[in-house]
Amino acid sequence: MNKKSLIKFYHDNEKGLMHYVIFERDVVVLSELKTKKVDYINEHGKLNVSFNVDSDTFDEVTVTVVTDKEYVGKVYNYMHEINNAYFFDGYDTLCVIKFDKK
């Protein structure tokens, strides 16, 4: 996985990395729907992120969880088409985290 396609995030006491792509001019991440990260986003509409995984600073960014299966499927298929996928068992349990364009 390319370091340039990673986003570092944190919320509450959780930290992690997410793999992103640009899809239809949006920064998007595929995620399992049932995660603490998705629950946090649904509650707050924001996430603390850094596009520089070596940085110790984070910016609070507005994000949205998209559960529309057609859109999730398009992102899933796109990631496979460009050989940049990390989920391989279908997208029934997935959602898309979409970053605000600001």
Contacts in CASP RR format, 6 or more apart in sequence:
PFRMAT RR
TARGET T0000
AUTHOR 0000-0000-0000
METHOD contacts of the structure
MODEL  1
MNKKSLIKFYHDNEKGLMHYVIFERDVVVLSELKTKKVDYINEHGKLNVS
FNVDSDTFDEVTVTVVTDKEYVGKVYNYMHEINNAYFFDGYDTLCVIKFD
KK
1 19 0 8 1.000
1 86 0 8 1.000
3 53 0 8 1.000
5 19 0 8 1.000
5 20 0 8 1.000
5 21 0 8 1.000
5 84 0 8 1.000
6 17 0 8 1.000
6 18 0 8 1.000
6 19 0 8 1.000
6 20 0 8 1.000
6 53 0 8 1.000
7 17 0 8 1.000
7 18 0 8 1.000
7 19 0 8 1.000
7 20 0 8 1.000
7 29 0 8 1.000
7 49 0 8 1.000
7 50 0 8 1.000
7 51 0 8 1.000
7 53 0 8 1.000
8 15 0 8 1.000
8 16 0 8 1.000
8 17 0 8 1.000
8 49 0 8 1.000
8 50 0 8 1.000
8 51 0 8 1.000
8 52 0 8 1.000
8 53 0 8 1.000
8 55 0 8 1.000
8 58 0 8 1.000
9 15 0 8 1.000
9 16 0 8 1.000
9 17 0 8 1.000
9 18 0 8 1.000
9 37 0 8 1.000
9 47 0 8 1.000
9 48 0 8 1.000
9 49 0 8 1.000
9 50 0 8 1.000
9 58 0 8 1.000
10 16 0 8 1.000
10 48 0 8 1.000
10 58 0 8 1.000
11 36 0 8 1.000
11 37 0 8 1.000
11 40 0 8 1.000
11 44 0 8 1.000
11 47 0 8 1.000
11 48 0 8 1.000
12 36 0 8 1.000
12 40 0 8 1.000
14 36 0 8 1.000
14 37 0 8 1.000
14 40 0 8 1.000
17 53 0 8 1.000
18 29 0 8 1.000
18 31 0 8 1.000
18 37 0 8 1.000
18 97 0 8 1.000
19 29 0 8 1.000
19 30 0 8 1.000
19 84 0 8 1.000
19 86 0 8 1.000
20 27 0 8 1.000
20 28 0 8 1.000
20 29 0 8 1.000
20 99 0 8 1.000
21 27 0 8 1.000
21 28 0 8 1.000
21 75 0 8 1.000
21 78 0 8 1.000
21 79 0 8 1.000
21 82 0 8 1.000
21 84 0 8 1.000
22 28 0 8 1.000
23 74 0 8 1.000
23 75 0 8 1.000
23 78 0 8 1.000
26 98 0 8 1.000
26 99 0 8 1.000
26 101 0 8 1.000
27 98 0 8 1.000
27 99 0 8 1.000
28 75 0 8 1.000
28 96 0 8 1.000
28 97 0 8 1.000
28 98 0 8 1.000
28 99 0 8 1.000
29 96 0 8 1.000
29 97 0 8 1.000
29 99 0 8 1.000
30 72 0 8 1.000
30 75 0 8 1.000
30 76 0 8 1.000
30 79 0 8 1.000
30 86 0 8 1.000
30 87 0 8 1.000
30 91 0 8 1.000
30 94 0 8 1.000
30 95 0 8 1.000
30 96 0 8 1.000
30 97 0 8 1.000
31 37 0 8 1.000
31 38 0 8 1.000
31 94 0 8 1.000
31 95 0 8 1.000
31 96 0 8 1.000
31 97 0 8 1.000
32 38 0 8 1.000
32 93 0 8 1.000
32 94 0 8 1.000
32 95 0 8 1.000
33 65 0 8 1.000
33 67 0 8 1.000
33 93 0 8 1.000
33 94 0 8 1.000
33 95 0 8 1.000
34 93 0 8 1.000
37 47 0 8 1.000
37 97 0 8 1.000
38 65 0 8 1.000
38 95 0 8 1.000
38 97 0 8 1.000
40 47 0 8 1.000
41 47 0 8 1.000
41 63 0 8 1.000
41 64 0 8 1.000
41 65 0 8 1.000
41 97 0 8 1.000
42 65 0 8 1.000
45 62 0 8 1.000
45 63 0 8 1.000
45 64 0 8 1.000
46 60 0 8 1.000
46 61 0 8 1.000
46 62 0 8 1.000
46 63 0 8 1.000
47 60 0 8 1.000
47 61 0 8 1.000
47 63 0 8 1.000
47 97 0 8 1.000
48 58 0 8 1.000
48 59 0 8 1.000
48 60 0 8 1.000
48 61 0 8 1.000
49 58 0 8 1.000
49 59 0 8 1.000
49 61 0 8 1.000
50 57 0 8 1.000
50 58 0 8 1.000
50 59 0 8 1.000
61 99 0 8 1.000
61 100 0 8 1.000
62 99 0 8 1.000
62 100 0 8 1.000
62 102 0 8 1.000
63 97 0 8 1.000
63 98 0 8 1.000
63 99 0 8 1.000
63 100 0 8 1.000
64 97 0 8 1.000
64 98 0 8 1.000
64 100 0 8 1.000
65 95 0 8 1.000
65 96 0 8 1.000
65 97 0 8 1.000
65 98 0 8 1.000
66 72 0 8 1.000
66 95 0 8 1.000
66 96 0 8 1.000
66 97 0 8 1.000
66 98 0 8 1.000
67 95 0 8 1.000
69 91 0 8 1.000
69 92 0 8 1.000
71 96 0 8 1.000
72 91 0 8 1.000
72 94 0 8 1.000
72 95 0 8 1.000
72 96 0 8 1.000
73 91 0 8 1.000
75 96 0 8 1.000
76 85 0 8 1.000
76 87 0 8 1.000
76 90 0 8 1.000
76 91 0 8 1.000
76 94 0 8 1.000
79 85 0 8 1.000
79 86 0 8 1.000
79 87 0 8 1.000
87 94 0 8 1.000
END
